Amino acid sequence: MTTSFPRDQIKILLAENISDTAVAAFRQAGYTNIVTLPGAPAPEQLQTLLADVHLVGIRSKTDLSAAALAAAPKLLAVGCFCIGTNQVAKEAAADRGIAVFNAPYSNTRSVAEMTLGAAIMLIRQIPDKNKAAHEGIWQKDATGSRELRGKTLGIIGYGNIGSQVSVLAEALGMTVVFYDIEKRLPLGNARPLPSLQAVLETADILTLHVPANAATRHLINAETLLQMKPGALLINYARGEVTDFVALREARLLGRLGGLAADVFEEEPQRNGDVFHSPVQGLSNVLLTPHIGGSTEEAQAHIGTDVSGRLLAFLETGATQGALTLPEISLPPQEGTHRILHIHRNQPGVLGNINTLMAQKGLNILGQYLKTRERIGYVALDVDQAVSGDAARLLREVDGTIRVRVVY
């Protein structure tokens, strides 16, 4: 299908070493104007880069602030090639009619496997034995080294990752309990508990799989650490802000916390090779990794395919399934028509105004779909090819219009 704007003139910026599967997907679809960057651009560089970009792909380190989005007048969509989207000013994106997509499922298996691997490493005190072996010291000792089988795993956040961890843990012979603020269907023999405290008091190993927000900031702190079983192990492969690292250090030094695995931190370096500091460095039975929970070749390939597919569907049909800033719609292409997208503020009378203007000019609408979401409304119209130019001009006159785009 011929798009309204030549594919080779759509400029795509992919930062932070996004998988080649994404580049291949765009090229295969005919989009060849692609710029790739190995790392996250600095804010001032980013604003310059975005001046004439139509699509941008990022991972977790690029800060797409409101100011950055304001410097991108042509930007149609953002692809977060990761799970989190805190790095994007989503309200500002919505106000500009910019679709934001992410990959909420593609790296869940990688994170789940690493979580169980960390549990095994900590319960066997492998970090200390590994360090000793590298230093030429032979520490063949079973004291304090235990099996996972028969232990209780407590999961905070039973979403895509937490539920996969649950299945893997049960296969290893663990008892699984969990707490989530939303009602979740337990998998296998996992049991929901009524509160965070109930899980803290029960778990031999606690693993966190929650987003970073005001409610979860320092969810694990000096007070909640005292509610955990003495000697329990903690794994945070979610977000650094969820744990108070100063409190973790104190609890580990006192022995109340038996071990810690952290892959995320409140302050993380922007680039490989940068200096990294954390209060929990240098402690025994502490396993630290540089935010690599989802960094497997398989996960990055899946993410590249997943997010590029969502971006391509939005470009070529206006589909917004999985969008975080626009109402979700999915419509198959309709032969013999031109498709026009109308993104507007969610206010009364917009659809009525659209239909009135079209009727007054005698323009025939062959298909129409409206969906609203919070502050934003989204209309897809299929119109006669002969009148699409007139229709697009009329739609721009509708009160509340944010953006009008002819798709094909």
N, C-alpha and C positions, 0 to 999 in steps of 0.2 A: 504494500500500500504506500502511495506517495504521501509523505508528510507535507504540511503547509510550509515548513521551513526546511531547507536542504539539510540533510543529515550531516554532511561534511562541514557545515558552518555552525553546528552545535558544538560549543567549546566545553570540554569536560576537564576538570582538575581533580586528580586523585593524589592525595597526600598520604604520608606515613606508611609507605611501602605496602599499599593495598595489593592483594593477591593478583597475579597475572590472569587468573580466571576472569576477573572483572574486566580487565583490558580486552581480553579475547572476546568476551560476550559483546562488548560495545563495538568492537571492530567487525565482528561477524554480522552485526545488525546494520552496519554501514556508517557507524560514527567513528571517524578517523582523527578528528581534531582533539587529541587527548594529551594532556600534560601530566606527567607523574613526578612526584617528589619523594625522596627517601625518608624525610622526617616531617615534623610539624613546623610550618612556617611561623615566624614571629608575628605578632599582631600587626605591625606596620607593613610587613611584607605581604601578609595575608590580604589586607585591604587593597593593596595594589593588584595582587593576583586576581581578586574577585571582580575587578571592574568590568570585565567583559565575559565572565563565565556564566554558562547556562546550568550546568550541573557541577556539584562539588561532592567528592567522596572523602571522608575523614575516618580516623579511628578515635582513640580516647584523648589524645594530647592536643589536638587543634581546637582552639577556643573560638567558636562561631558566636561571638557576642552580638548584641543588638547593633553596636557600631559597625562590626564587620558586615552584617547583613545589610545595613544601610548603604554600604559602599558597593553593593552588588545589585545594581538595578535590573540586570538581565536574569538573575538567578531564579530558576524555576523549581529546583528541588535539591535537597541535601540527602546524601546517603551516608548513614553512620555504619561503617563496616565493623560493627561490634554490637554488644548488647546495650550498653549504657548510652544515654542521650543527654546527660547533664551538661555536656560541653557545648550544647546548642541552646541558644535563647529561643525556645520554642514559641513563646507568646509573640515575640517580635516576628518570628518566621510566619506564624499564622496571620498576623496583621498585614503581612506583605503578600499573602497568598502563596507562600513557599511550602511545598510538601516536604516533610521530613520522614525518612524511612530508616529502620534499623534491622538488625538480624537477631531477634529475640531467642531463636532456637538453635542456630547453626553451630555454636561452640559449647552447647550444654554438656555433651558427652565428654569433651576434653576437660572441662572444669570438674565434672563429677569424678572422672578417673583420677585426676590429680588430688582431689580431696581425700579419696580413699587411700591413695598412695601416701599422702601426708600422715593420715591416721596410723598407718602401719609403721612409718618411719618414727613417729613420736612415741608410740606405745612400746617400740623396741629400743628407744633411745639411740637411734642410728646417727642423728647429727653429731653427738659426742663421740661415738665410736669411729665415725668417719674422720672427724677432726684428729683424733688421736692417731689413727692409722697413717694419715698424711704426715703427721709429725714424728712417725717412726715408733710409736708406742703401741704395744699389743695389749688390747683390753678384751680378752675373751672372758665374759662374765655374764651370768644370767640374772643377776640381782636387778630388780626393777624392770626387767624386760618381760613383756606379757603378750598374749595373743589377743586379736580382735574378737575371736569367737566367744560368745557369751557376754560380751560387754554391751552397754547401752549407748547408742548414738542418739544425741539430741540434735534435731535440725530446727533452726530458726529461719522460717521462710520456706514454704513447701511449694514453690513454683516450679518452673521448668527444670532448674538445676537441682533444687532441693529434693524433688521427687525422684530424679534419676539417682542421686546419691542414696536415697532410701532403698531403691531396688538393689543396687550394687552391695550395699551394706548388709542387707538381709541375706543375700546370696553367700556372704562370708560368715554367716551364722550370728550376726548381731541382732539385738533387739532395737527397734527403731521407734522413737517418740518424736513428735514435732509440735510446733506452735506456729500459727499463721494468723494474721489479723483478719483474713478472709476464710470462709468455710471452704475446705479443700477435701476432695475425695481421697482417702488413704489408699496407697498401693500396697499390695501384699498384706502383711500383718502389721504394718505401721499403725501407731495409735496417736491420734491427736490429743494433746493435753490442753487444759483450759487457760493456761497463762504461760508467759515467759518464765516466771519464777518456778512453776512446776517442772518445766524442762530443765532449768538450771539445777534444781535440786536432785534430778533423776539421772542426768547424763554422766557417763564416764568420759565421753568425748563430745564436745559441743562444736557444731559447724554452722556458720552463718551464711545465709543466702538471701539477703534483703537489699533493697535499693538504698541509696543515700538520700535522705531527706530530713526535714526537721524532726520527725518522729523517731528516726533511727540514729540520729547523731549521738555518738558515745552511748549506744545501747548497752554495750559492755563497758562498765566503768567500775570505780572502786566499790560502789555499793552492790552492783549485780555480781561482781566477782566473788564477794563474800557469800552469795547465795549458791554458788557452785559447790559441788562436792570437793572436798580437799583433795588435791592432787589430780583433778580432772584436767583433760587436755582441751585446748581451744584451737580451732582452725578458722581463719578469716580469709576467704577467697572471694569476698563480696565487694565491699568498698572500704577504703581506709578509714573514712569518717565514722564508721560504725563502732570502732573500738577506741578507747582512750589508751594510747600507747604508754603514757607515763604510769597509769594505773596497772597496766599489764606488766611493766618492768618491776614495779614494787611487788606485785603478787607472785611473780616468778622468783624474785630474790628471796622472798619469805617462804617459798615452797608451797604456797597455797595453790598456785597454778603449776601443774606437773609438766607442762610443755606447751609450746606455741608454734603454729605454722601460720605465716602471714605472706600473702602474695600482693597485698594492696596496702597503701600507706596514706596518711593524711597529706603528706607532701612528697611528691614523686619527681625525680629528674625528668626533664623534657626530652633528653636525647641519650642514646647509648654512650657510655663512657663518662657521663657527668657524675660528679660526686654525690653519693647518697648517704644520708644520715637518718638514724632511727633510734629512739630510746631503748629498743630491745636488742640492739646489736651487742654481740659479745657474750650473751647469756647462754647457759647450758640448756640443752634440749630445745633449742629454738631454731626453726627452719625458715629462712627468709628467701624469697624468690622475687624477681623483678617484674611483677604483674604479667605473668606468662600463663595464667590459668587457661586461657583460650587460645594460646599461641602454639597450636600444632599445625602441621602442614594440611592435615585433613580439614580442620576447623576453618582455617583461613581460606581454603579453596571453596568450602561450602558457603562461607560468608560472602566471598566474592561473587559466586553464582547467584545467591539469594538476593542480595541487595541490588546488584546490577539488573536482575530480572524485574524487580519492583520499579526501579527507575525507568527502565525501558518501557514497561507497561504504562507508566504515567505519561511518558513522552508521546507514545504512539497511539494510545486509546483514551487517555485521561483517567485510567483506573487508579484508585487510591487505596486499594486493600493494603492494610498494614501501616497506613500513614498515621503519624502522631499529631499532625497539625491541621489536617483537613478531614471533612467527613469521608467515610469509606464508601466508595461506590465501585462497581465493576460492571462494565457494559461491553458486549461484543461489538466489533465494528459493524456498521450498517452500510451495505453496498449502495452506491448511487446517491450518497449524501456527503455533506461536509459536517464535521463535528466541531462545535464551539463550546468551550468551557467558560463558565461565568462564576468567578469566586467573589463573594460579597460578604459584607457584615450581616450577621444574623439579625435582621430587623423586619418588622411586619411589612407586607405588601410587595416584596421584591418580585416574587414570581408573578403576581398579578400585574405589576408594571411591565415586566418582560412580555407577557402575553398580550397586554393592551397595545404596547408599542409595535409588536410584530403584526398584530391584526390590523392596526391602523395603516400600516404600510403594505398590507396584503402579502406578507411573507409567510410561507407555509412551514410549519414545524412538523417534521415527520416522526420525531421521537424526542421525549423529554424526560429527564430524571432530576429530582431535587432531593438533597439530604442536608440537614443542618447539624451542627455540633457546637455547642457552647456559643462562642461569638461569631462563628464562621458558617456561611451557607455555600453550597456548591451545586451548581446546575450544569448538566450536560445536555446540549441540544443538538439534535441531528436535523439539518435543514437542507432544502433544495440547493444543489450545487450552484445554480445560477444566481442565488440571492445571498450567498454566505457573506460576501463583502458588506452588503447593506446591513445584514443581521448583526455582524460583529460591530459595526459602527453604532447601531442603535443600542446594543447591549452596554457599550461604554458610557451611554448617557443615563443609565438607570441609577437612581440614588442608592448609595451604599456600595457601589462597585469597587472592588479592590483590584481585580485583574481579569482581563478577557484574553483567551488564547484560542486560535483556530488550530486544531490538532491535525486534521487532514481534510 
